[in-house]
Amino acid sequence: MKLLLNIKKENDDLGKQVNNLVKNTSTSTFLKYCLTILFFVGCLNINAQNSDFSKGKKYTLAEISVAGNTAFSEQTIITYSGLRKGKEITIPGEDIGNAIKKLWNSKLFSDIEVYVTKIEGNVAHLQIKLADLPQLNELKINGVKKGKKEGIINDNKLKKGTKVTENLITTTKNFLTKKYKKQGFLNTKVHINTIEVQDSIDAARVNMVLNIDKGEKVKIKDITFEGNTVLSDKKLRKSMKGTKKINRIRILKRSKFIDSAYQADLGHVVDAYKENGYRDARILSDSVIYNDDKTISLIIGVNEGEPYTFGDIKFIGNTVYTNDQLSRLLRIRKGDTYNGILLQKRIADDTKPDAVDITNQYQNNGYLFSSINPVEVSADNNIIDIEVRISEGKPAYFNTVSVVGNDKTNDHVIYRELRTRPGQLYSKANVVRTVRELGQLGFFDAQEISPNFNNPNPVEGTIDMEYSVKETGSSQIELQGGYGGGGFIGTLGLSFNNFSIKNIFNKEAYKPIPMGDGQKLSLRLQASRFFQTYSFSFSEPWLGGKRPVQFSTSLSHTKQFLFNPLTRNADKSRSFNITGITFGLAKRLSVPDDYFTLSQAISYQRYDLNNYNTGLFNFGDGFSNNLSYTFGLSRNNTSVDPIFPTGGSNFGITAKFSFPYSLVNGVDYKPLKEISDRINAIPRQLRTQEESEELANADQQRFSWLEFYKVKFSGEWYTEITKNLVLRPKIEFGFLGAYNNARGVIPFERFYLGGDGLGNFSLDGREVIQLRGYPNQSLTHLDETTGRASQDGSSIYNKFSLELRYPITLKASAKIYALGFIEGGSSYESFRDFNPFNINRSAGLGIRIFMPAFGLLGIDFGHGFDPLPGETVKHGWETHFIIGQQF
């Protein structure tokens, strides 16, 4: 900013002093001296057109003109300056100084000059000459990826038309430099150049070139400590979670220097001392040394202080719980090494909402307004006496409980899952459990569920509870096609996971389908030249609406046609039909706890073969009936998000069995079994026609009504190792048995191990067990007659799996996480061959993508370390595509 005063005076020395002050003083400082300068100028003869006016003389303003490069109208500038025609001002005086300040503070101009152009008696003419700040015309950013440029523009407000000031340039440089240094780019350099647009007529415009040179991330060569004798450098480095020195064999933690992580880790070093009794430990200094090999070394000076132990620990103010009860929760005794971090966690562990600590003990029993504060009352002789001061307050009760954000899901579907009710005693555990139950529904974004405490009233002992949810797509569509099994396979599947069957005849409820009652309805059609499969299923999670009893039913029909090798087409006169129906009930239990579910189901399948002779069964004409009862007991307490659990476990055991017909039908199956065993020992290609027919008749009698029992067990755990890094071990076991050894194990309901675990069009009730790194269904037991994996499946299997998962994004639109896995498993025909440690091993990497409209999708790259049954060379790599299921 300049105030142009053409100074003509007799005292040239004074004029030089004033001009030097204007020239050498910064803009912000000049404002402070503006009035002072005017005061000195007042003693001078100020000349614009060889006119003189004396010190402090009052003038009436006549014309006020505007000149210079500006896009603003003359009237706008004059009005904003506060000067107006006819106004009486003092020249020199405060009026012109204030006008200049107003114009400058508008932050619209880069240069402001005020001239006295004419003096006629007591009338003065002024001219305001100014130049607009240049506007940003074009911006070019060099040195970053295209996808990052938009963020830089938004963060620094570098949109086209923005006024370009020195402050804008300086703050942009500082922001970007600090941003990239925080990310580990310590050598970041930012340069900004502006170029005037020559064809600019109406307004000043500039093009900006933003050059960013991040350089390489700086790695930490070494971390050393000075002043430490109690804890070694190794232990102190271990306490630093995000700052690690170069270690070639470490995978999960990188050695890049991140300043924010480093500052946090300095606090972790102090915490390491506090956990070992050194409560006075502190950081004395920390230095960053730049090495010649472009790495850095960190030198941290510490003062360890002296060790302390716990003395007397007293509880003050407690009436609800006795001292002994609180001591058992605190689990710290007199004489223990002082550990301030542990003490705070035992009082209130902020890292675990369901932690076993004193605060939760109070809050889970209604004392929301309680406060517990440990106070050190004495530290004599390095023995610290603690008083745990407790203010219990009044028990709190829920006044109102509400839910907001459910646009599709009906209120009653949500409210029946709530563990907090109006008038009920407050319990933090019930709030945490409610959040889990709402997340497990699958209708809301589990990451966005928020319990909000409104209107807390410690005097009345009441609290209003509001659960905020965000609806997410809960229906899925499966539409795919592919080539397999000798022809094109098309699939259409619809799954409505928040269906409302009561509104199925209500036209107004179709938006696009009736939704909101939490029911599930699935329809699926899969067809090719060789098979057709139709299935329908429905479930109601709260049968009757008063108890969490789930009713489910499913109906399916499959027709498989035999391949004709002569015509290379389907022979529709030879078919295998399966029709099945299932009814099930599942009830949530309260004992041993309410994470348990008891399920029961009755199912019936009819297997009908019409001249369908293959190696799958020993008879080609006939039928089998499968009437079975399934009993299951499971416990699932996994954390909020069912797609990406971070804690808890999921166990399940099921027993499926048929009626023991051989005990009551009076049939002697021993001769039939002998016929089957004798002929099965003969390779298929060497059997006579009579032997094949004899075997078919024997097996038709043995398996007209299937007699079996099947037991399965699975268990998985989720443990968050560090923030969002989740370890999931899992074990599985299955066994298919027979009541009557003479009747034998049925050829249906068997286990097929290996591959991606997708069953496709399984015709015989088989269960396909995933084991990545090997071809699909390739790890069944060895067939002694062929020397390869049996085509008939296995009656026993076991599997062990270990996965490490890390989320890329957990947004509602798409949840994506990467995983690494190691697993192994094997299958057997009988217990005499069973060896749970003789397994096929594999390892690999994968990724999962969950989109509400399409379900779970993924791909795995697995490496099999062992040969397939009957082979001698390890299998190697396999690629698996995962559709619609989660492992």
Secondary structure as GFF3:
##gff-version 3
##sequence-region A 1 887
A	DSSP	beta_strand	7	8	.	.	.	ID=ss1
A	DSSP	alpha_helix	12	24	.	.	.	ID=ss2
A	DSSP	alpha_helix	27	41	.	.	.	ID=ss3
A	DSSP	beta_strand	45	46	.	.	.	ID=ss4
A	DSSP	beta_strand	57	67	.	.	.	ID=ss5
A	DSSP	alpha_helix	74	81	.	.	.	ID=ss6
A	DSSP	beta_strand	88	91	.	.	.	ID=ss7
A	DSSP	alpha_helix	94	105	.	.	.	ID=ss8
A	DSSP	beta_strand	109	120	.	.	.	ID=ss9
A	DSSP	beta_strand	123	132	.	.	.	ID=ss10
A	DSSP	beta_strand	135	142	.	.	.	ID=ss11
A	DSSP	alpha_helix	146	156	.	.	.	ID=ss12
A	DSSP	alpha_helix	166	182	.	.	.	ID=ss13
A	DSSP	beta_strand	189	196	.	.	.	ID=ss14
A	DSSP	beta_strand	205	213	.	.	.	ID=ss15
A	DSSP	beta_strand	220	226	.	.	.	ID=ss16
A	DSSP	alpha_helix	233	239	.	.	.	ID=ss17
A	DSSP	alpha_helix	259	274	.	.	.	ID=ss18
A	DSSP	beta_strand	282	290	.	.	.	ID=ss19
A	DSSP	beta_strand	296	303	.	.	.	ID=ss20
A	DSSP	beta_strand	309	316	.	.	.	ID=ss21
A	DSSP	alpha_helix	323	330	.	.	.	ID=ss22
A	DSSP	alpha_helix	340	347	.	.	.	ID=ss23
A	DSSP	alpha_helix	358	363	.	.	.	ID=ss24
A	DSSP	beta_strand	371	378	.	.	.	ID=ss25
A	DSSP	three_ten_helix	380	382	.	.	.	ID=ss26
A	DSSP	beta_strand	383	391	.	.	.	ID=ss27
A	DSSP	beta_strand	397	404	.	.	.	ID=ss28
A	DSSP	alpha_helix	411	415	.	.	.	ID=ss29
A	DSSP	alpha_helix	428	440	.	.	.	ID=ss30
A	DSSP	three_ten_helix	446	448	.	.	.	ID=ss31
A	DSSP	beta_strand	450	457	.	.	.	ID=ss32
A	DSSP	beta_strand	462	468	.	.	.	ID=ss33
A	DSSP	beta_strand	475	484	.	.	.	ID=ss34
A	DSSP	beta_strand	487	499	.	.	.	ID=ss35
A	DSSP	three_ten_helix	501	503	.	.	.	ID=ss36
A	DSSP	three_ten_helix	507	509	.	.	.	ID=ss37
A	DSSP	beta_strand	519	527	.	.	.	ID=ss38
A	DSSP	beta_strand	531	540	.	.	.	ID=ss39
A	DSSP	beta_strand	549	564	.	.	.	ID=ss40
A	DSSP	beta_strand	569	588	.	.	.	ID=ss41
A	DSSP	beta_strand	596	610	.	.	.	ID=ss42
A	DSSP	beta_strand	622	636	.	.	.	ID=ss43
A	DSSP	beta_strand	648	658	.	.	.	ID=ss44
A	DSSP	three_ten_helix	661	663	.	.	.	ID=ss45
A	DSSP	alpha_helix	670	680	.	.	.	ID=ss46
A	DSSP	three_ten_helix	684	686	.	.	.	ID=ss47
A	DSSP	alpha_helix	689	702	.	.	.	ID=ss48
A	DSSP	beta_strand	709	722	.	.	.	ID=ss49
A	DSSP	beta_strand	725	737	.	.	.	ID=ss50
A	DSSP	beta_strand	751	753	.	.	.	ID=ss51
A	DSSP	beta_strand	767	769	.	.	.	ID=ss52
A	DSSP	beta_strand	782	783	.	.	.	ID=ss53
A	DSSP	beta_strand	788	789	.	.	.	ID=ss54
A	DSSP	beta_strand	796	810	.	.	.	ID=ss55
A	DSSP	beta_strand	815	828	.	.	.	ID=ss56
A	DSSP	three_ten_helix	831	833	.	.	.	ID=ss57
A	DSSP	beta_strand	840	851	.	.	.	ID=ss58
A	DSSP	beta_strand	855	864	.	.	.	ID=ss59
A	DSSP	beta_strand	876	883	.	.	.	ID=ss60
###
